Amino acid sequence: MQPPILLNIGGSMYETTADTLTQREPGSLLASVAMHSGGAHGLPTTTEGAVFVDRDGELFRHVLNWLRDGAVPTLADAEYRQLLREAEYYRLPGLIDCIHERIEDDRLESSSEAELTRKDVIKCIQADKVRFRGVNLSGLDLSKLDLSEVDFSCGCIEETKFSFAKLHKAKFGEVQASRSSFHNANLRECEFVGANLQGSNLDRANLQSANLQDACLIKCSFIETDLRSAHLQSADLTGANLTGANLEGANLKGAKLSGSNLQGANLQRAYLREVDLRETQLTGAKLGGANLLGAIR
């Protein structure tokens, strides 16, 4: 039977085995300690025969548990970052990867949790001027509410329901709104400049004169949506479904329409200069008076 290895980590004593220190992370500093018990590991030894490491003694229990059974504790973000420094010092790539995954998982979980409830929003919109700028409202059901002229800019409204809501002149600039539902909503004259609406449902919504310049509208659904005079310059409509949409007088200069469906859409007097229409479905679309100068067909 192998004799135990004594470790003094910042004044905290630990007793373990060579197998524990070498099997999971064979290239680590601690594996070197186990394999060079005579002192070739370059670390000092106390009078009690323990290898001394000037690191955080309390956090080392997590390091040792990782080496024993691959366990990663549940910690706060700041503690994970402290443990990450310890893992980097001890040269434990497996633990480093797991900590990074935990930090990222926690970040994603916190970003998907709304900061307010529907009741909170209702209380706020009773005020004279409402701003939810930069606020996380992801996952809330805000259907049928009157949210006209509300500022949601730079916020996170992923998978949020705005169905049948009144959003006239609301501001959504630079929002993260993927997979949200705006079907049948009144979005007339709204601002969506630079917004990410990927995968969202805007069927039969009123987007007359709305500004969607540079917006990410990949795989969005605009079935029978009113987009008359809408600003869609440089918007990414790759794979979007615009079947039966009304785009009369809309500005689509430089928009990406690859794989989009415009069957039966009204594109009369639309501005389609420099648009690549080669992979766009246009069966039954009305193009009378459309500006197609420089468009690729």
Buried (B, 14 or more C-beta within 10 A) or exposed (E): EEEEBBBBBEEBEBEBBBEBBBEBBEEBBBBBBBBEBEEEBEBEBEEEEBBBBEBBBEBBBBBBEBBBEEEBEEBEEEEBEBBBEBBEBBBBEBBBEBBEEBBEEBEEEEEEEBBBEBEBBEEBBEEEEBBBBBBBBBBBBBBBBEBBBBBBBBBBBBBBBBBBBBBBBBBBBBBBBBBBBBBBBBBBBBBBBBBBBBBBBBBBBBBBBBBBBBBBBBBBBBBBBBBBBBBBBBBBBBBBBBBBBBBBBBBBBBBBBBBBBBBBBBBBBBBBBBBBBEEBBBEEBBBEEBBBEEBEE
